[in-house]
Amino acid sequence: MDFDKRLERAISRGHQARDSEGRQRAEKEVSEEDFRNIHSRCRLDLTEHIESCLRKLDDHFPGFRFETIVDEDGWGARISRDDFRGRRGREAANEYSRFEMVIRPFGTARIVELAAKATVRNREIFNRTHYQFLSQIQLDAFNETIDLWVLEFAELYAANE
């Protein structure tokens, strides 16, 4: 390789190193308020998606009660229902099903955290969390996780209906 090409590559590597250092400095300079704003925007988008998915689930399984959640635990939605089962020769049973998803409030960890709890006919089927750092947030991945958990709940509920 001749000197001119090696010189161009060395200069290019220097520019890349400078750009990389600049990005790192910019990330460090992101203020707490900027992270709060990013969290708020993500929370709003994800909460809308959660509500949309749970309303659709509520449409497919009549009898669920839909509730919007806004409290100290986070923002999201919940569907729940009580079913009365009478059995021959046995005591009648009250069976409870619930599915709740919330985006937890902003904290010192600088993450967006999704928490979900699901119960079908008095049995907890999952209690999960999923998070991403605010500096690396990908809303599409979060929406995909929300979709997968809603689909899993729907399948398990339909199997036990």
Backbone as ProteinMPNN parsed JSONL, in Angstrom:
{"seq_chain_A": "MDFDKRLERAISRGHQARDSEGRQRAEKEVSEEDFRNIHSRCRLDLTEHIESCLRKLDDHFPGFRFETIVDEDGWGARISRDDFRGRRGREAANEYSRFEMVIRPFGTARIVELAAKATVRNREIFNRTHYQFLSQIQLDAFNETIDLWVLEFAELYAANE", "coords_chain_A": {"N_chain_A": [[0.86, -1.169, 0.0], [0.596, 2.177, -0.844], [2.078, 5.248, 0.342], [0.348, 7.505, 0.282], [-2.301, 6.445, 0.401], [-2.191, 5.191, 2.893], [-1.801, 7.439, 4.478], [-4.246, 8.815, 4.07], [-6.017, 6.974, 5.244], [-5.104, 7.054, 7.905], [-5.712, 9.683, 8.597], [-8.49, 9.554, 8.345], [-9.097, 7.7, 10.375], [-8.36, 9.249, 12.569], [-10.268, 11.317, 12.433], [-12.585, 9.807, 12.929], [-12.061, 8.966, 15.54], [-12.094, 11.44, 16.856], [-14.778, 12.196, 16.406], [-16.06, 10.166, 17.804], [-15.224, 10.658, 20.441], [-16.454, 13.127, 20.774], [-19.17, 12.421, 20.67], [-19.313, 10.852, 22.985], [-18.756, 12.783, 24.959], [-20.977, 14.427, 24.581], [-23.062, 12.701, 25.323], [-22.511, 12.475, 28.049], [-23.035, 15.034, 28.812], [-25.724, 15.255, 28.681], [-28.421, 16.35, 30.396], [-30.083, 15.8, 33.559], [-32.688, 16.68, 33.372], [-33.116, 16.462, 30.63], [-33.088, 13.675, 30.381], [-35.371, 13.105, 31.874], [-37.313, 14.258, 30.227], [-37.06, 12.677, 27.913], [-37.827, 10.214, 29.008], [-40.493, 10.816, 29.677], [-41.66, 11.25, 27.126], [-41.317, 8.699, 26.0], [-42.792, 7.188, 27.834], [-45.4, 8.164, 27.394], [-45.891, 7.34, 24.706], [-45.605, 4.53, 24.957], [-47.539, 3.925, 26.892], [-49.888, 4.56, 25.529], [-49.806, 2.539, 23.604], [-50.0, 0.251, 25.215], [-52.581, 0.631, 26.329], [-54.125, 0.5, 23.988], [-53.651, -2.164, 23.112], [-54.67, -3.655, 25.31], [-57.334, -2.849, 25.304], [-58.187, -3.986, 22.893], [-57.886, -6.665, 23.567], [-59.788, -6.801, 25.561], [-62.049, -6.44, 23.97], [-62.166, -8.873, 22.621], [-62.594, -10.746, 24.596], [-65.312, -10.641, 26.157], [-66.582, -9.202, 29.188], [-64.445, -8.522, 30.713], [-63.147, -5.902, 32.739], [-61.962, -2.784, 31.919], [-59.327, -0.669, 32.938], [-57.648, 2.394, 33.309], [-54.392, 3.042, 34.451], [-52.923, 5.237, 36.647], [-50.778, 6.031, 38.855], [-48.633, 5.958, 41.814], [-47.105, 3.756, 41.213], [-46.843, 3.704, 38.499], [-47.728, 4.208, 34.989], [-50.28, 3.017, 32.909], [-52.328, 0.253, 32.015], [-55.087, -1.922, 32.912], [-56.844, -4.993, 32.788], [-59.534, -6.841, 34.101], [-61.45, -9.516, 35.581], [-64.097, -11.261, 37.277], [-65.133, -14.525, 37.672], [-67.783, -16.756, 38.232], [-67.923, -20.04, 39.123], [-69.873, -22.78, 39.09], [-69.956, -26.047, 40.32], [-70.834, -29.45, 39.934], [-71.712, -31.224, 42.76], [-69.669, -30.09, 44.184], [-68.185, -27.296, 45.915], [-69.094, -23.984, 44.945], [-67.02, -21.815, 43.033], [-65.141, -18.808, 42.978], [-63.477, -17.279, 40.426], [-60.663, -15.46, 39.464], [-59.349, -13.315, 37.038], [-56.725, -11.42, 35.613], [-54.892, -8.832, 33.985], [-52.199, -6.728, 33.839], [-50.316, -3.931, 32.864], [-47.672, -1.683, 33.246], [-45.778, 1.351, 32.907], [-43.043, 2.173, 34.667], [-42.239, 4.881, 36.984], [-39.839, 7.571, 36.362], [-36.504, 7.131, 37.419], [-33.423, 6.968, 39.337], [-31.854, 5.237, 37.889], [-32.049, 5.803, 35.222], [-33.666, 4.567, 33.209], [-36.211, 3.099, 31.099], [-38.862, 1.329, 32.209], [-40.87, -1.496, 31.932], [-43.492, -3.144, 33.494], [-45.265, -6.12, 34.092], [-48.088, -8.033, 35.082], [-49.815, -11.056, 35.259], [-52.714, -12.98, 35.675], [-54.588, -15.901, 35.492], [-57.598, -17.363, 36.055], [-57.249, -17.518, 38.912], [-54.582, -18.29, 39.037], [-51.315, -17.214, 38.99], [-49.698, -16.344, 36.07], [-47.58, -14.994, 34.964], [-45.096, -12.619, 36.047], [-43.437, -10.014, 35.226], [-40.633, -7.965, 34.162], [-39.3, -5.537, 31.927], [-36.682, -3.658, 30.581], [-34.979, -0.742, 29.256], [-32.078, 1.248, 28.796], [-32.245, 4.782, 28.885], [-30.513, 6.136, 27.193], [-30.205, 4.385, 25.151], [-32.627, 3.768, 24.034], [-35.19, 1.965, 22.34], [-38.106, 2.145, 20.961], [-39.599, 0.488, 19.286], [-38.772, -2.099, 19.947], [-39.722, -2.253, 22.561], [-42.501, -2.027, 22.078], [-42.88, -4.398, 20.681], [-42.34, -6.26, 22.701], [-44.476, -5.701, 24.436], [-46.616, -6.453, 22.755], [-46.053, -9.228, 22.474], [-46.373, -10.158, 25.134], [-49.077, -9.591, 25.587], [-50.266, -11.227, 23.65], [-49.449, -13.717, 24.63], [-50.838, -13.803, 27.084], [-53.48, -13.764, 26.081], [-53.593, -16.202, 24.703], [-53.186, -18.061, 26.808], [-55.354, -17.438, 28.453], [-57.506, -18.037, 26.739], [-57.108, -20.785, 26.449], [-57.847, -21.676, 28.948], [-60.459, -20.986, 29.238]], "CA_chain_A": [[0.0, 0.0, 0.0], [1.454, 3.344, -0.951], [2.031, 6.194, 1.456], [-0.824, 8.384, 0.189], [-3.477, 5.723, 0.903], [-2.017, 5.009, 4.342], [-2.015, 8.753, 5.07], [-5.686, 9.065, 4.056], [-6.631, 6.116, 6.263], [-4.724, 7.563, 9.231], [-6.51, 10.893, 8.819], [-9.868, 9.092, 8.526], [-9.181, 7.128, 11.736], [-8.3, 10.384, 13.49], [-11.581, 11.975, 12.408], [-13.527, 8.914, 13.597], [-11.769, 9.025, 16.975], [-12.576, 12.73, 17.335], [-16.239, 12.133, 16.422], [-16.45, 9.26, 18.886], [-15.034, 11.391, 21.703], [-17.492, 14.16, 20.825], [-20.437, 11.763, 21.031], [-19.231, 10.455, 24.392], [-18.904, 14.002, 25.759], [-22.369, 14.884, 24.459], [-23.891, 11.824, 26.159], [-22.273, 12.822, 29.453], [-23.591, 16.353, 29.054], [-27.181, 15.201, 28.717], [-28.808, 16.671, 31.766], [-31.139, 15.029, 34.214], [-33.965, 17.144, 32.818], [-33.232, 15.854, 29.303], [-33.48, 12.284, 30.579], [-36.776, 13.118, 32.299], [-38.121, 14.54, 29.04], [-37.035, 11.471, 27.079], [-38.65, 9.228, 29.713], [-41.9, 11.221, 29.553], [-42.107, 10.975, 25.755], [-41.402, 7.244, 25.847], [-43.906, 6.734, 28.676], [-46.652, 8.487, 26.709], [-46.038, 6.454, 23.545], [-45.788, 3.146, 25.392], [-48.822, 3.825, 27.587], [-50.915, 4.503, 24.486], [-49.761, 1.212, 22.988], [-50.536, -0.68, 26.215], [-54.033, 0.813, 26.386], [-54.689, 0.003, 22.733], [-53.599, -3.633, 23.119], [-55.578, -4.212, 26.318], [-58.716, -2.617, 24.838], [-58.455, -5.013, 21.89], [-58.047, -7.911, 24.31], [-61.095, -6.661, 26.212], [-63.059, -6.639, 22.932], [-62.228, -10.289, 22.242], [-63.058, -11.515, 25.747], [-66.291, -9.812, 26.884], [-66.679, -9.433, 30.622], [-63.315, -7.886, 31.392], [-63.258, -4.48, 33.053], [-60.749, -2.053, 31.538], [-59.008, 0.476, 33.791], [-56.391, 3.099, 33.077], [-53.621, 3.149, 35.693], [-52.074, 6.401, 36.842], [-50.523, 6.111, 40.292], [-47.208, 6.017, 42.166], [-46.421, 2.6, 40.635], [-46.597, 3.936, 37.094], [-48.812, 4.545, 34.068], [-50.565, 1.897, 32.027], [-53.715, -0.189, 31.981], [-55.379, -3.218, 33.524], [-58.15, -5.606, 32.562], [-59.777, -7.866, 35.12], [-62.8, -10.065, 35.633], [-64.411, -12.302, 38.245], [-66.043, -15.52, 37.131], [-68.367, -17.666, 39.201], [-68.013, -21.395, 38.573], [-70.601, -23.771, 39.881], [-69.558, -27.407, 39.94], [-71.697, -30.476, 40.519], [-71.194, -31.94, 43.918], [-68.557, -29.361, 44.818], [-68.484, -25.901, 46.236], [-68.932, -23.006, 43.87], [-65.742, -21.108, 43.147], [-64.984, -17.518, 42.331], [-62.183, -17.275, 39.758], [-60.233, -14.104, 39.158], [-58.346, -13.172, 35.975], [-56.281, -10.024, 35.536], [-53.668, -8.551, 33.241], [-51.827, -5.338, 34.108], [-49.016, -3.498, 32.346], [-47.379, -0.29, 33.589], [-44.447, 1.929, 32.726], [-42.684, 2.696, 35.986], [-41.769, 6.276, 36.98], [-38.423, 7.875, 36.158], [-35.7, 6.95, 38.626], [-31.989, 7.269, 39.238], [-31.195, 4.304, 36.967], [-32.178, 6.344, 33.863], [-34.199, 3.525, 32.347], [-37.656, 2.976, 30.909], [-39.144, -0.021, 32.694], [-42.215, -2.038, 31.75], [-43.804, -4.226, 34.422], [-46.523, -6.783, 33.74], [-48.559, -9.118, 35.943], [-50.947, -11.734, 34.628], [-53.343, -14.051, 36.434], [-55.703, -16.545, 34.8], [-58.355, -18.283, 36.914], [-56.6, -17.555, 40.228], [-53.185, -18.718, 38.947], [-50.412, -16.232, 38.384], [-48.994, -16.975, 34.953], [-46.273, -14.35, 34.909], [-44.83, -11.356, 36.717], [-42.205, -9.718, 34.494], [-40.22, -6.601, 33.858], [-38.417, -5.355, 30.771], [-36.212, -2.272, 30.616], [-33.899, -0.28, 28.389], [-31.494, 2.508, 29.218], [-32.754, 5.913, 28.103], [-29.541, 6.511, 26.166], [-30.227, 3.375, 24.098], [-34.033, 3.376, 23.929], [-35.754, 1.554, 21.059], [-39.531, 1.958, 21.237], [-40.116, -0.656, 18.534], [-38.5, -3.31, 20.735], [-40.682, -2.226, 23.67], [-43.827, -2.34, 21.542], [-42.867, -5.823, 20.371], [-42.46, -6.971, 23.977], [-45.862, -5.521, 24.877], [-47.435, -7.312, 21.901], [-45.817, -10.634, 22.803], [-46.964, -10.483, 26.43], [-50.538, -9.576, 25.427], [-50.603, -12.441, 22.919], [-49.276, -14.85, 25.535], [-51.973, -13.797, 28.003], [-54.683, -14.131, 25.331], [-53.529, -17.641, 24.44], [-53.383, -18.8, 28.061], [-56.727, -17.237, 28.916], [-58.393, -18.795, 25.846], [-56.932, -22.204, 26.74], [-58.483, -21.99, 30.234], [-61.798, -20.397, 29.241]], "C_chain_A": [[0.908, 1.234, 0.0], [1.175, 4.329, 0.193], [0.779, 7.052, 1.434], [-2.079, 7.705, 0.735], [-3.389, 5.522, 2.418], [-2.247, 6.319, 5.069], [-3.51, 9.079, 5.131], [-6.405, 8.231, 5.115], [-6.32, 6.601, 7.673], [-5.548, 8.804, 9.57], [-7.969, 10.514, 9.085], [-10.055, 8.504, 9.932], [-9.155, 8.226, 12.785], [-9.634, 11.111, 13.57], [-12.631, 11.121, 13.136], [-13.323, 8.938, 15.114], [-12.287, 10.327, 17.574], [-14.103, 12.725, 17.439], [-16.743, 11.261, 17.564], [-16.312, 9.942, 20.243], [-16.099, 12.466, 21.867], [-18.84, 13.583, 21.216], [-20.434, 11.373, 22.506], [-19.395, 11.662, 25.307], [-20.345, 14.489, 25.74], [-23.3, 14.022, 25.304], [-23.728, 12.167, 27.637], [-22.922, 14.156, 29.808], [-25.114, 16.382, 29.053], [-27.616, 15.372, 30.164], [-29.896, 15.742, 32.281], [-32.501, 15.412, 33.636], [-34.19, 16.572, 31.418], [-33.674, 14.397, 29.422], [-34.936, 12.189, 31.03], [-37.705, 13.354, 31.105], [-38.192, 13.332, 28.108], [-37.938, 10.402, 27.695], [-40.137, 9.556, 29.541], [-42.444, 10.932, 28.148], [-42.282, 9.476, 25.534], [-42.597, 6.69, 26.619], [-45.234, 6.982, 27.989], [-46.897, 7.545, 25.525], [-46.342, 5.022, 23.978], [-47.119, 2.949, 26.11], [-49.971, 3.768, 26.583], [-50.965, 3.123, 23.843], [-50.344, 0.157, 23.937], [-52.059, -0.588, 26.245], [-54.702, 0.26, 25.136], [-54.744, -1.524, 22.721], [-54.593, -4.224, 24.115], [-57.041, -3.953, 25.963], [-59.106, -3.651, 23.783], [-58.674, -6.365, 22.555], [-59.411, -7.937, 24.992], [-62.228, -6.881, 25.202], [-63.239, -8.117, 22.577], [-62.722, -11.196, 23.376], [-64.03, -10.656, 26.547], [-66.343, -10.192, 28.357], [-65.504, -8.851, 31.4], [-63.645, -6.424, 31.647], [-61.919, -3.832, 32.706], [-60.563, -0.879, 32.478], [-57.684, 1.08, 33.336], [-55.695, 3.239, 34.426], [-52.764, 4.406, 35.642], [-51.902, 6.525, 38.351], [-49.017, 6.096, 40.553], [-46.418, 4.836, 41.609], [-46.139, 2.768, 39.153], [-47.853, 4.281, 36.325], [-49.02, 3.357, 33.149], [-52.034, 1.564, 32.037], [-53.826, -1.579, 32.597], [-56.739, -3.691, 33.005], [-58.303, -6.688, 33.616], [-61.215, -8.339, 35.035], [-62.881, -11.111, 36.729], [-65.407, -13.24, 37.59], [-66.514, -16.43, 38.251], [-68.51, -19.022, 38.524], [-68.754, -22.299, 39.541], [-70.236, -25.153, 39.391], [-70.485, -28.4, 40.626], [-71.0, -31.167, 41.672], [-70.044, -31.252, 44.625], [-69.009, -27.949, 45.136], [-68.309, -25.028, 44.993], [-67.638, -22.236, 44.111], [-65.801, -19.781, 42.407], [-63.575, -17.492, 41.74], [-61.881, -15.883, 39.228], [-59.185, -14.147, 38.053], [-58.01, -11.697, 35.836], [-55.017, -9.941, 34.694], [-53.39, -7.064, 33.378], [-50.446, -5.073, 33.536], [-48.832, -2.024, 32.682], [-45.95, 0.067, 33.207], [-44.113, 2.603, 34.049], [-42.128, 4.117, 35.883], [-40.258, 6.389, 36.76], [-37.676, 7.729, 37.478], [-34.244, 7.253, 38.372], [-31.266, 6.373, 38.239], [-31.233, 4.782, 35.519], [-32.58, 5.266, 32.863], [-35.689, 3.749, 32.121], [-37.953, 1.527, 31.256], [-40.619, -0.354, 32.534], [-42.399, -3.177, 32.739], [-45.158, -4.804, 34.052], [-46.798, -7.908, 34.726], [-49.77, -9.733, 35.272], [-51.408, -12.891, 35.501], [-54.511, -14.586, 35.614], [-56.314, -17.567, 35.747], [-57.617, -18.582, 38.226], [-55.154, -18.048, 40.2], [-52.352, -17.633, 38.294], [-49.646, -16.923, 37.269], [-47.665, -16.291, 34.649], [-46.291, -13.019, 35.649], [-43.463, -10.927, 36.198], [-41.894, -8.227, 34.45], [-39.295, -6.637, 32.638], [-37.965, -3.903, 30.818], [-35.158, -2.03, 29.549], [-33.376, 1.026, 28.96], [-31.998, 3.621, 28.308], [-31.805, 6.313, 26.982], [-29.547, 5.541, 24.984], [-31.658, 2.925, 23.765], [-34.435, 3.051, 22.491], [-37.223, 1.219, 21.308], [-40.12, 0.781, 20.47], [-39.913, -1.962, 19.302], [-39.454, -3.388, 21.93], [-42.073, -2.608, 23.186], [-43.94, -3.817, 21.198], [-43.011, -6.661, 21.639], [-43.885, -6.878, 24.514], [-46.775, -6.441, 24.074], [-47.284, -8.779, 22.28], [-46.469, -11.028, 24.124], [-48.489, -10.5, 26.355], [-50.985, -10.84, 24.694], [-50.474, -13.685, 23.802], [-50.436, -14.945, 26.526], [-53.236, -14.274, 27.282], [-54.708, -15.646, 25.08], [-53.8, -18.448, 25.703], [-54.796, -18.634, 28.595], [-57.696, -18.062, 28.068], [-58.297, -20.306, 26.112], [-57.656, -22.61, 28.023], [-59.909, -21.478, 30.32], [-62.86, -21.478, 29.389]], "O_chain_A": [[1.871, 1.308, 0.763], [0.17, 4.233, 0.897], [0.198, 7.302, 2.49], [-2.847, 8.335, 1.463], [-4.381, 5.666, 3.132], [-2.822, 6.33, 6.158], [-3.986, 9.572, 6.153], [-7.298, 8.728, 5.801], [-7.188, 6.561, 8.545], [-6.023, 8.953, 10.696], [-8.61, 11.097, 9.96], [-11.054, 8.78, 10.595], [-9.862, 8.138, 13.789], [-10.079, 11.479, 14.657], [-13.464, 11.651, 13.87], [-14.289, 8.93, 15.878], [-12.853, 10.329, 18.667], [-14.662, 13.189, 18.433], [-17.737, 11.587, 18.212], [-17.189, 9.814, 21.097], [-16.592, 12.692, 22.972], [-19.573, 14.184, 22.002], [-21.439, 11.543, 23.197], [-20.091, 11.583, 26.319], [-20.874, 14.917, 26.766], [-24.223, 14.539, 25.932], [-24.701, 12.151, 28.391], [-23.31, 14.384, 30.954], [-25.724, 17.4, 29.379], [-27.209, 14.61, 31.041], [-30.532, 15.007, 31.525], [-33.361, 14.553, 33.438], [-35.318, 16.237, 31.056], [-34.527, 13.936, 28.663], [-35.656, 11.284, 30.607], [-38.755, 12.723, 30.993], [-39.256, 13.006, 27.581], [-38.72, 9.763, 26.992], [-40.944, 8.662, 29.287], [-43.558, 10.429, 28.002], [-43.274, 9.038, 24.952], [-43.323, 5.831, 26.121], [-46.107, 6.114, 27.994], [-47.998, 7.017, 25.37], [-47.235, 4.379, 23.426], [-47.758, 1.909, 25.95], [-50.922, 3.009, 26.77], [-52.045, 2.6, 23.57], [-51.091, -0.723, 23.509], [-52.748, -1.607, 26.194], [-55.747, -0.385, 25.229], [-55.766, -2.109, 22.362], [-55.285, -5.191, 23.798], [-57.903, -4.768, 26.293], [-60.236, -4.138, 23.783], [-59.553, -7.125, 22.148], [-60.098, -8.959, 25.001], [-63.26, -7.453, 25.553], [-64.348, -8.552, 22.267], [-63.213, -12.295, 23.122], [-63.627, -10.009, 27.513], [-66.17, -11.355, 28.721], [-65.575, -8.708, 32.62], [-64.343, -5.789, 30.856], [-60.868, -4.289, 33.154], [-61.519, -0.168, 32.788], [-56.732, 0.367, 33.02], [-56.344, 3.523, 35.433], [-51.983, 4.608, 34.712], [-52.771, 7.057, 39.042], [-48.22, 6.209, 39.621], [-45.191, 4.897, 41.537], [-45.296, 2.063, 38.599], [-48.894, 4.599, 36.9], [-48.059, 2.759, 32.665], [-52.887, 2.45, 32.065], [-52.843, -2.297, 32.778], [-57.657, -2.895, 32.81], [-57.341, -7.365, 33.98], [-62.082, -7.655, 34.491], [-61.893, -11.761, 37.071], [-66.406, -12.801, 37.021], [-65.73, -16.824, 39.114], [-69.144, -19.137, 37.475], [-68.309, -22.542, 40.663], [-70.208, -25.405, 38.186], [-70.872, -28.2, 41.777], [-69.862, -31.624, 41.566], [-69.498, -31.798, 45.584], [-70.058, -27.483, 44.692], [-67.486, -25.307, 44.12], [-67.221, -22.034, 45.252], [-66.428, -19.658, 41.354], [-62.593, -17.661, 42.463], [-62.731, -15.224, 38.628], [-58.237, -14.93, 38.124], [-58.884, -10.835, 35.925], [-54.188, -10.851, 34.689], [-54.246, -6.236, 33.068], [-49.526, -5.875, 33.695], [-49.722, -1.209, 32.437], [-45.052, -0.774, 33.187], [-44.827, 3.502, 34.493], [-41.612, 4.516, 34.839], [-39.511, 5.429, 36.949], [-38.161, 8.154, 38.527], [-33.879, 7.741, 37.302], [-30.174, 6.715, 37.786], [-30.53, 4.233, 34.671], [-31.94, 5.074, 31.829], [-36.34, 4.491, 32.857], [-37.376, 0.608, 30.675], [-41.496, 0.405, 32.946], [-41.561, -4.076, 32.818], [-46.09, -4.065, 33.735], [-45.896, -8.63, 35.149], [-50.645, -9.024, 34.776], [-50.601, -13.676, 35.999], [-55.324, -13.816, 35.103], [-55.652, -18.508, 36.184], [-57.398, -19.738, 38.589], [-54.554, -18.208, 41.263], [-52.646, -17.189, 37.184], [-49.019, -17.959, 37.487], [-46.737, -16.919, 34.141], [-47.333, -12.394, 35.845], [-42.438, -11.418, 36.672], [-42.751, -7.37, 34.666], [-38.615, -7.627, 32.37], [-38.775, -3.011, 31.068], [-34.54, -2.954, 29.02], [-34.129, 1.814, 29.533], [-32.158, 3.423, 27.104], [-32.247, 6.779, 25.932], [-28.966, 5.832, 23.938], [-31.86, 1.817, 23.268], [-34.073, 3.761, 21.553], [-37.545, 0.141, 21.806], [-41.051, 0.138, 20.956], [-40.787, -2.829, 19.303], [-39.937, -4.468, 22.271], [-42.749, -3.422, 23.814], [-44.992, -4.422, 21.406], [-43.728, -7.661, 21.645], [-44.435, -7.87, 24.993], [-47.615, -7.135, 24.647], [-48.278, -9.496, 22.394], [-47.054, -12.106, 24.23], [-49.127, -11.336, 26.994], [-51.978, -11.457, 25.078], [-51.299, -14.595, 23.724], [-50.956, -16.032, 26.778], [-53.979, -15.098, 27.815], [-55.749, -16.285, 25.235], [-54.562, -19.415, 25.67], [-55.375, -19.58, 29.131], [-58.598, -18.708, 28.602], [-59.295, -21.02, 26.009], [-58.039, -23.771, 28.171], [-60.513, -21.536, 31.391], [-64.052, -21.173, 29.412]]}, "name": "protein", "num_of_chains": 1, "seq": "MDFDKRLERAISRGHQARDSEGRQRAEKEVSEEDFRNIHSRCRLDLTEHIESCLRKLDDHFPGFRFETIVDEDGWGARISRDDFRGRRGREAANEYSRFEMVIRPFGTARIVELAAKATVRNREIFNRTHYQFLSQIQLDAFNETIDLWVLEFAELYAANE"}
